[in-house]
């Protein structure tokens, strides 16, 4: 139950907009429409693999930023796309790398999807 958190946010004058979701997913298209009504044109989405995958699958982003470390975990490691099933080359989501930075031992890759 989120009622205590919602009450706290409202007390702090934080507007909460409720949108219908299903199966544990947020309604991305509805969120983007609501932001558009408010003239919000840029959105930083920071979440886990499921949210990341949902934005990619729904083609709801123009740019993706990946951070990766020089570590190999094998099949038990976490995936960027845990439930993403693309089986044919025609279904691939293409793009191009617009930035590439070495940050200490890690790598930052910025990919444009448009």
C-alpha positions, 0 to 999 in steps of 0.5 A, a space after each residue: 500500500 502506497 497511501 502513506 508515501 502518497 500522503 507524504 508527497 502531497 504534504 510536500 506539494 509533490 503532484 502525483 499522477 496515477 496512470 493505469 498499469 498492468 502486469 507490473 509494467 508502467 504505461 509508457 505511452 500514457 506517461 509520455 503523453 502526460 509529460 507532453 501535455 506539460 511540455 516536458 520534452 526530455 526524460 531521463 529514465 533510470 531503472 532496472 533491466 525490466 524498465 529498460 527493456 520495456 522502453 526499448 521494446 516499445 520504441 519509446 526512447 531515442 538514446 540509450 546510455 550503457 555503462 559496462 565494466 570489464 567483468 565476465 560473469 557468464 550465463 548467471 550474470 544480469 542481462 540488459 534484456 532479461 526477457 527480450 526475444 529477437 529471433 530474426 535479423 529483421 527484428 533487430 533494433 538498430 542504431 549508431 554509437 554517438 559517444 564512447 568514453 573510458 571512465 576509469 576501468 568502465 566504459 560508457 557507450 551512448 547509442 542513438 536509436 533514431 
